[in-house]
Amino acid sequence: MTDDAHGSLELAAGTCLVHIGPHKTGSTALQSAMHAARDDLAAQGVQLLGRTRHDAAGYRWVTDRLLRHQDPARGERLWNGIVRQARETGGRRSVTSSEFLSDARGEQVARIVDDLGGPRAHVVVTLRPLSRILPSQWQQYVQRGLTIPYERWLKNTLDGGRTNPSFWVRHRSDELVARWADVVGSDRMTIVVVDPSDHGALPRSFEALLGLRTGTLELRSDRANRSLTAAEAAMLQAFSRRFRKHGPGRTGWSAIVTPGALAEVKKRRPGPDEAAIVTPQWALDRSAEIGAEMVAGLRASGARVVGDLSVLSTPEVERPSASVTALPVEAAARLALAMAESGRRVERRESRGTTAVGRGSGLRRRVPQRLRRAVRRVRG
């Protein structure tokens, strides 16, 4: 079913709208828009659950996806706070959004739904064409340490490989919808198709679902959430390969290539002639084929659809690459300075004997001396 009459989308009073992403479908922009309008939402009878834009550690905790440096006790506290808020909303609508919820499986899905209101929960999935997700998700994996070149990663991923098992858990959209529909029922699921040609459709859809005034949610460009350029991704992969050759492994890498260091790189505004990550035509064609398979499953799911599902299977033509593929000096300098600062923080904490860089068998683990030696080797 396709429903463009947004007035009919409004959820019943007391409903908890649970937006599960997945990743790279506008979740961050939507979370920012709702957080910026938090007081306005409350004035219109809608409670935004959580205390910040995105209490990520809480959602990661409930899906067992905490990062090495994240404290499980804090994650549990954050999730319990979200649950407590959901149970105190009474007859008001509420909303929570996290792309990490798309990682949930089996009993995790059932637990999340039960925690967020059981029969009052209504699950919303936002979907983009697979061809748009592939480059964005790959560069995100690069930011987590992936060193496989883009085209080789594409071949592995589109052939069903296991280089990044989380990819299809998140982005095999027919199976994602089925996992959640098995728990809540298809009558309590809405699919919102994110049309690349209509950037206003996403906020309008959520305004309609929550009964908000048009214009309440305003999507803004967030430079810190932009994708890496082709040259930036190549730079980060080269660093990761060199660091791991000399360094103490994944734990040490995570202590240096921190989210803060990456955010510093992304503060730079790339020039119009800098090359983006380009998906080759064979991968675009394969994406359309997989998209058609997923659309068939989505149509058969019985979930309500907002937008045009055919967008998800429309073939695309390879875009020409920009002329500049070399890395601007400013970008290299930003990353070098940010990681140098990360290294200094590690050394300061190590000197105090309280460095915490991973979970493993305990929450705190002393960084070995070879991490500092690795940093010196990578610096040349």
C-alpha positions as a Python dict, from the first residue, in 0.01 Angstrom:
ca = {
    (1, 'M'): (0, 0, 0),
    (2, 'T'): (124, 348, -85),
    (3, 'D'): (-19, 632, 119),
    (4, 'D'): (55, 987, 17),
    (5, 'A'): (-237, 1139, 205),
    (6, 'H'): (-30, 1229, 508),
    (7, 'G'): (-330, 1326, 715),
    (8, 'S'): (-425, 957, 737),
    (9, 'L'): (-86, 856, 877),
    (10, 'E'): (-137, 996, 1227),
    (11, 'L'): (-78, 736, 1496),
    (12, 'A'): (-318, 688, 1785),
    (13, 'A'): (-270, 881, 2108),
    (14, 'G'): (-40, 695, 2347),
    (15, 'T'): (158, 530, 2067),
    (16, 'C'): (536, 499, 2098),
    (17, 'L'): (690, 546, 1753),
    (18, 'V'): (1006, 334, 1736),
    (19, 'H'): (1227, 436, 1443),
    (20, 'I'): (1485, 163, 1379),
    (21, 'G'): (1678, 320, 1091),
    (22, 'P'): (1864, 141, 943),
    (23, 'H'): (2197, 319, 902),
    (24, 'K'): (2248, 567, 620),
    (25, 'T'): (1878, 638, 568),
    (26, 'G'): (1856, 985, 722),
    (27, 'S'): (1853, 877, 1087),
    (28, 'T'): (2111, 1127, 1213),
    (29, 'A'): (1944, 1420, 1038),
    (30, 'L'): (1606, 1316, 1174),
    (31, 'Q'): (1740, 1274, 1528),
    (32, 'S'): (1899, 1619, 1511),
    (33, 'A'): (1576, 1774, 1386),
    (34, 'M'): (1371, 1616, 1664),
    (35, 'H'): (1624, 1708, 1932),
    (36, 'A'): (1632, 2071, 1811),
    (37, 'A'): (1250, 2078, 1827),
    (38, 'R'): (1224, 1888, 2158),
    (39, 'D'): (1033, 2164, 2338),
    (40, 'D'): (804, 2219, 2039),
    (41, 'L'): (730, 1845, 2026),
    (42, 'A'): (639, 1849, 2395),
    (43, 'A'): (410, 2147, 2343),
    (44, 'Q'): (232, 1947, 2072),
    (45, 'G'): (189, 1643, 2297),
    (46, 'V'): (484, 1434, 2178),
    (47, 'Q'): (771, 1326, 2405),
    (48, 'L'): (1111, 1262, 2252),
    (49, 'L'): (1265, 981, 2456),
    (50, 'G'): (1623, 1011, 2577),
    (51, 'R'): (1819, 1308, 2709),
    (52, 'T'): (2046, 1385, 2414),
    (53, 'R'): (2020, 1384, 2037),
    (54, 'H'): (2101, 1014, 2037),
    (55, 'D'): (2178, 809, 2348),
    (56, 'A'): (2379, 572, 2129),
    (57, 'A'): (2536, 365, 2407),
    (58, 'G'): (2191, 275, 2538),
    (59, 'Y'): (2073, 142, 2203),
    (60, 'R'): (2405, -33, 2148),
    (61, 'W'): (2375, -196, 2488),
    (62, 'V'): (2028, -341, 2428),
    (63, 'T'): (2140, -483, 2091),
    (64, 'D'): (2473, -610, 2231),
    (65, 'R'): (2672, -385, 1995),
    (66, 'L'): (2876, -176, 2238),
    (67, 'L'): (3210, -49, 2111),
    (68, 'R'): (3529, -152, 2286),
    (69, 'H'): (3563, 171, 2480),
    (70, 'Q'): (3198, 193, 2590),
    (71, 'D'): (3101, 110, 2948),
    (72, 'P'): (2823, -154, 2966),
    (73, 'A'): (2695, -17, 3297),
    (74, 'R'): (2648, 327, 3143),
    (75, 'G'): (2478, 175, 2838),
    (76, 'E'): (2235, -13, 3059),
    (77, 'R'): (2158, 303, 3258),
    (78, 'L'): (2085, 496, 2939),
    (79, 'W'): (1854, 227, 2806),
    (80, 'N'): (1670, 197, 3137),
    (81, 'G'): (1622, 574, 3134),
    (82, 'I'): (1465, 559, 2787),
    (83, 'V'): (1236, 275, 2901),
    (84, 'R'): (1135, 465, 3213),
    (85, 'Q'): (1041, 769, 3005),
    (86, 'A'): (840, 553, 2763),
    (87, 'R'): (638, 408, 3050),
    (88, 'E'): (562, 751, 3197),
    (89, 'T'): (416, 910, 2883),
    (90, 'G'): (57, 814, 2965),
    (91, 'G'): (-177, 910, 2683),
    (92, 'R'): (81, 1119, 2497),
    (93, 'R'): (260, 1003, 2186),
    (94, 'S'): (632, 940, 2219),
    (95, 'V'): (913, 878, 1974),
    (96, 'T'): (1258, 725, 1981),
    (97, 'S'): (1503, 688, 1695),
    (98, 'S'): (1820, 484, 1660),
    (99, 'E'): (1973, 314, 1360),
    (100, 'F'): (2137, 68, 1602),
    (101, 'L'): (1797, -90, 1664),
    (102, 'S'): (1820, -237, 1313),
    (103, 'D'): (2093, -467, 1450),
    (104, 'A'): (1845, -637, 1685),
    (105, 'R'): (1749, -997, 1625),
    (106, 'G'): (1517, -1255, 1779),
    (107, 'E'): (1475, -1207, 2151),
    (108, 'Q'): (1635, -862, 2134),
    (109, 'V'): (1351, -738, 1912),
    (110, 'A'): (1092, -882, 2149),
    (111, 'R'): (1263, -725, 2450),
    (112, 'I'): (1288, -382, 2285),
    (113, 'V'): (922, -383, 2183),
    (114, 'D'): (813, -494, 2530),
    (115, 'D'): (1030, -229, 2697),
    (116, 'L'): (888, 47, 2476),
    (117, 'G'): (524, -22, 2535),
    (118, 'G'): (442, -361, 2387),
    (119, 'P'): (108, -313, 2209),
    (120, 'R'): (159, 66, 2212),
    (121, 'A'): (476, 40, 2001),
    (122, 'H'): (463, 122, 1629),
    (123, 'V'): (780, 47, 1433),
    (124, 'V'): (896, 273, 1148),
    (125, 'V'): (1166, 177, 898),
    (126, 'T'): (1326, 430, 662),
    (127, 'L'): (1467, 291, 337),
    (128, 'R'): (1698, 428, 67),
    (129, 'P'): (1813, 266, -258),
    (130, 'L'): (2089, 13, -198),
    (131, 'S'): (2305, 190, -457),
    (132, 'R'): (2311, 500, -233),
    (133, 'I'): (2381, 302, 83),
    (134, 'L'): (2681, 104, -43),
    (135, 'P'): (2943, 385, -68),
    (136, 'S'): (2817, 551, 249),
    (137, 'Q'): (2828, 231, 452),
    (138, 'W'): (3170, 131, 315),
    (139, 'Q'): (3331, 458, 418),
    (140, 'Q'): (3170, 419, 761),
    (141, 'Y'): (3336, 78, 791),
    (142, 'V'): (3664, 245, 683),
    (143, 'Q'): (3621, 478, 979),
    (144, 'R'): (3603, 165, 1196),
    (145, 'G'): (3926, 27, 1051),
    (146, 'L'): (3831, -156, 729),
    (147, 'T'): (4125, -169, 486),
    (148, 'I'): (3965, -358, 194),
    (149, 'P'): (3939, -144, -125),
    (150, 'Y'): (3589, -37, -224),
    (151, 'E'): (3547, -250, -537),
    (152, 'R'): (3676, -565, -368),
    (153, 'W'): (3442, -498, -75),
    (154, 'L'): (3154, -453, -321),
    (155, 'K'): (3224, -789, -485),
    (156, 'N'): (3238, -963, -150),
    (157, 'T'): (2927, -792, -14),
    (158, 'L'): (2705, -822, -321),
    (159, 'D'): (2801, -1189, -359),
    (160, 'G'): (2684, -1256, -4),
    (161, 'G'): (3029, -1253, 158),
    (162, 'R'): (3093, -1211, 529),
    (163, 'T'): (3349, -929, 535),
    (164, 'N'): (3099, -712, 725),
    (165, 'P'): (2818, -940, 849),
    (166, 'S'): (2626, -644, 991),
    (167, 'F'): (2565, -503, 643),
    (168, 'W'): (2288, -739, 537),
    (169, 'V'): (2143, -758, 888),
    (170, 'R'): (2078, -386, 848),
    (171, 'H'): (2018, -349, 477),
    (172, 'R'): (1837, -662, 360),
    (173, 'S'): (1524, -456, 412),
    (174, 'D'): (1267, -728, 344),
    (175, 'E'): (1423, -945, 614),
    (176, 'L'): (1458, -647, 850),
    (177, 'V'): (1086, -571, 821),
    (178, 'A'): (1000, -940, 863),
    (179, 'R'): (1205, -966, 1186),
    (180, 'W'): (1015, -683, 1347),
    (181, 'A'): (675, -770, 1196),
    (182, 'D'): (707, -1117, 1351),
    (183, 'V'): (695, -941, 1689),
    (184, 'V'): (467, -638, 1644),
    (185, 'G'): (259, -750, 1346),
    (186, 'S'): (259, -589, 1003),
    (187, 'D'): (-33, -366, 1104),
    (188, 'R'): (201, -186, 1346),
    (189, 'M'): (479, -123, 1097),
    (190, 'T'): (531, 166, 856),
    (191, 'I'): (790, 179, 578),
    (192, 'V'): (901, 528, 475),
    (193, 'V'): (1080, 536, 140),
    (194, 'V'): (1346, 808, 133),
    (195, 'D'): (1329, 949, -219),
    (196, 'P'): (1663, 1107, -321),
    (197, 'S'): (1473, 1363, -529),
    (198, 'D'): (1254, 1487, -240),
    (199, 'H'): (1456, 1585, 68),
    (200, 'G'): (1147, 1715, 248),
    (201, 'A'): (959, 1386, 237),
    (202, 'L'): (1133, 1238, 542),
    (203, 'P'): (1049, 1511, 796),
    (204, 'R'): (697, 1551, 652),
    (205, 'S'): (631, 1180, 697),
    (206, 'F'): (734, 1187, 1063),
    (207, 'E'): (536, 1505, 1126),
    (208, 'A'): (229, 1328, 987),
    (209, 'L'): (286, 1011, 1189),
    (210, 'L'): (326, 1208, 1513),
    (211, 'G'): (49, 1459, 1444),
    (212, 'L'): (290, 1754, 1436),
    (213, 'R'): (244, 2083, 1257),
    (214, 'T'): (404, 2097, 915),
    (215, 'G'): (747, 2256, 946),
    (216, 'T'): (810, 2140, 1304),
    (217, 'L'): (1100, 1919, 1193),
    (218, 'E'): (1371, 2095, 995),
    (219, 'L'): (1655, 1891, 849),
    (220, 'R'): (1987, 2073, 853),
    (221, 'S'): (2317, 1989, 691),
    (222, 'D'): (2559, 1844, 945),
    (223, 'R'): (2916, 1862, 821),
    (224, 'A'): (3035, 1635, 1103),
    (225, 'N'): (2813, 1358, 961),
    (226, 'R'): (2930, 1387, 601),
    (227, 'S'): (3088, 1098, 414),
    (228, 'L'): (3460, 1081, 350),
    (229, 'T'): (3584, 1171, 3),
    (230, 'A'): (3766, 904, -198),
    (231, 'A'): (4103, 1056, -106),
    (232, 'E'): (4016, 1085, 264),
    (233, 'A'): (3910, 720, 272),
    (234, 'A'): (4233, 617, 97),
    (235, 'M'): (4436, 819, 349),
    (236, 'L'): (4263, 657, 645),
    (237, 'Q'): (4305, 308, 501),
    (238, 'A'): (4675, 369, 437),
    (239, 'F'): (4719, 483, 796),
    (240, 'S'): (4526, 182, 928),
    (241, 'R'): (4740, -62, 731),
    (242, 'R'): (5064, 100, 843),
    (243, 'F'): (4957, 132, 1205),
    (244, 'R'): (4848, -230, 1230),
    (245, 'K'): (5172, -347, 1078),
    (246, 'H'): (5365, -182, 1363),
    (247, 'G'): (5102, -144, 1633),
    (248, 'P'): (4935, -348, 1906),
    (249, 'G'): (4625, -441, 1706),
    (250, 'R'): (4264, -328, 1713),
    (251, 'T'): (4267, -197, 2068),
    (252, 'G'): (4558, 38, 2003),
    (253, 'W'): (4412, 155, 1672),
    (254, 'S'): (4083, 246, 1842),
    (255, 'A'): (4273, 451, 2099),
    (256, 'I'): (4427, 666, 1824),
    (257, 'V'): (4159, 683, 1552),
    (258, 'T'): (3887, 812, 1780),
    (259, 'P'): (3546, 953, 1681),
    (260, 'G'): (3682, 1293, 1780),
    (261, 'A'): (3978, 1261, 1544),
    (262, 'L'): (3749, 1165, 1257),
    (263, 'A'): (3510, 1449, 1337),
    (264, 'E'): (3802, 1692, 1308),
    (265, 'V'): (3871, 1565, 955),
    (266, 'K'): (3506, 1602, 856),
    (267, 'K'): (3486, 1963, 972),
    (268, 'R'): (3661, 2049, 648),
    (269, 'R'): (3433, 2131, 355),
    (270, 'P'): (3555, 1934, 49),
    (271, 'G'): (3594, 2129, -274),
    (272, 'P'): (3352, 2066, -562),
    (273, 'D'): (3629, 1909, -767),
    (274, 'E'): (3725, 1651, -503),
    (275, 'A'): (3634, 1296, -604),
    (276, 'A'): (3356, 1121, -418),
    (277, 'I'): (3345, 744, -375),
    (278, 'V'): (3211, 615, -708),
    (279, 'T'): (3021, 287, -740),
    (280, 'P'): (3098, 100, -1066),
    (281, 'Q'): (2818, 18, -1308),
    (282, 'W'): (2824, -358, -1245),
    (283, 'A'): (2757, -295, -875),
    (284, 'L'): (2478, -50, -953),
    (285, 'D'): (2313, -311, -1175),
    (286, 'R'): (2346, -579, -908),
    (287, 'S'): (2206, -338, -648),
    (288, 'A'): (1896, -285, -861),
    (289, 'E'): (1848, -662, -892),
    (290, 'I'): (1872, -711, -516),
    (291, 'G'): (1648, -408, -470),
    (292, 'A'): (1379, -570, -683),
    (293, 'E'): (1396, -884, -468),
    (294, 'M'): (1357, -677, -153),
    (295, 'V'): (1069, -473, -296),
    (296, 'A'): (878, -794, -368),
    (297, 'G'): (921, -900, -7),
    (298, 'L'): (824, -557, 125),
    (299, 'R'): (507, -551, -85),
    (300, 'A'): (414, -892, 50),
    (301, 'S'): (485, -794, 412),
    (302, 'G'): (156, -616, 467),
    (303, 'A'): (331, -317, 627),
    (304, 'R'): (205, 30, 545),
    (305, 'V'): (420, 207, 287),
    (306, 'V'): (475, 582, 260),
    (307, 'G'): (634, 670, -72),
    (308, 'D'): (717, 475, -385),
    (309, 'L'): (883, 137, -331),
    (310, 'S'): (997, 126, -694),
    (311, 'V'): (1260, 388, -603),
    (312, 'L'): (1446, 106, -426),
    (313, 'S'): (1490, -97, -744),
    (314, 'T'): (1536, 171, -1011),
    (315, 'P'): (1862, 113, -1203),
    (316, 'E'): (2118, 393, -1182),
    (317, 'V'): (2395, 502, -1417),
    (318, 'E'): (2752, 532, -1289),
    (319, 'R'): (2837, 892, -1211),
    (320, 'P'): (3162, 1033, -1351),
    (321, 'S'): (3434, 1091, -1096),
    (322, 'A'): (3552, 1442, -1014),
    (323, 'S'): (3890, 1552, -1141),
    (324, 'V'): (4086, 1583, -815),
    (325, 'T'): (4181, 1254, -651),
    (326, 'A'): (4482, 1376, -451),
    (327, 'L'): (4437, 1448, -82),
    (328, 'P'): (4438, 1818, 9),
    (329, 'V'): (4715, 1909, 250),
    (330, 'E'): (4464, 2052, 497),
    (331, 'A'): (4284, 1717, 526),
    (332, 'A'): (4608, 1530, 597),
    (333, 'A'): (4710, 1793, 850),
    (334, 'R'): (4376, 1774, 1031),
    (335, 'L'): (4396, 1396, 1068),
    (336, 'A'): (4762, 1403, 1172),
    (337, 'L'): (4702, 1666, 1440),
    (338, 'A'): (4386, 1497, 1570),
    (339, 'M'): (4554, 1159, 1600),
    (340, 'A'): (4863, 1313, 1757),
    (341, 'E'): (4635, 1460, 2022),
    (342, 'S'): (4473, 1117, 2069),
    (343, 'G'): (4821, 972, 2120),
    (344, 'R'): (4906, 1239, 2377),
    (345, 'R'): (4586, 1162, 2567),
    (346, 'V'): (4675, 793, 2570),
    (347, 'E'): (5022, 872, 2703),
    (348, 'R'): (4883, 1100, 2974),
    (349, 'R'): (4633, 838, 3087),
    (350, 'E'): (4896, 565, 3073),
    (351, 'S'): (5124, 770, 3293),
    (352, 'R'): (4844, 776, 3549),
    (353, 'G'): (4803, 400, 3510),
    (354, 'T'): (4429, 419, 3443),
    (355, 'T'): (4391, 394, 3067),
    (356, 'A'): (4065, 235, 2957),
    (357, 'V'): (4052, 141, 2591),
    (358, 'G'): (3848, -173, 2571),
    (359, 'R'): (3599, -406, 2734),
    (360, 'G'): (3725, -759, 2678),
    (361, 'S'): (3740, -940, 3011),
    (362, 'G'): (3733, -615, 3209),
    (363, 'L'): (3636, -252, 3175),
    (364, 'R'): (3988, -118, 3214),
    (365, 'R'): (4302, -232, 3038),
    (366, 'R'): (4646, -71, 3053),
    (367, 'V'): (4774, 42, 2714),
    (368, 'P'): (5100, -140, 2643),
    (369, 'Q'): (5423, 43, 2585),
    (370, 'R'): (5426, -79, 2224),
    (371, 'L'): (5131, 150, 2142),
    (372, 'R'): (5356, 451, 2192),
    (373, 'R'): (5631, 284, 1990),
    (374, 'A'): (5379, 217, 1711),
    (375, 'V'): (5272, 581, 1702),
    (376, 'R'): (5636, 687, 1668),
    (377, 'R'): (5690, 438, 1382),
    (378, 'V'): (5380, 553, 1195),
    (379, 'R'): (5492, 913, 1231),
    (380, 'G'): (5798, 802, 1038),
}
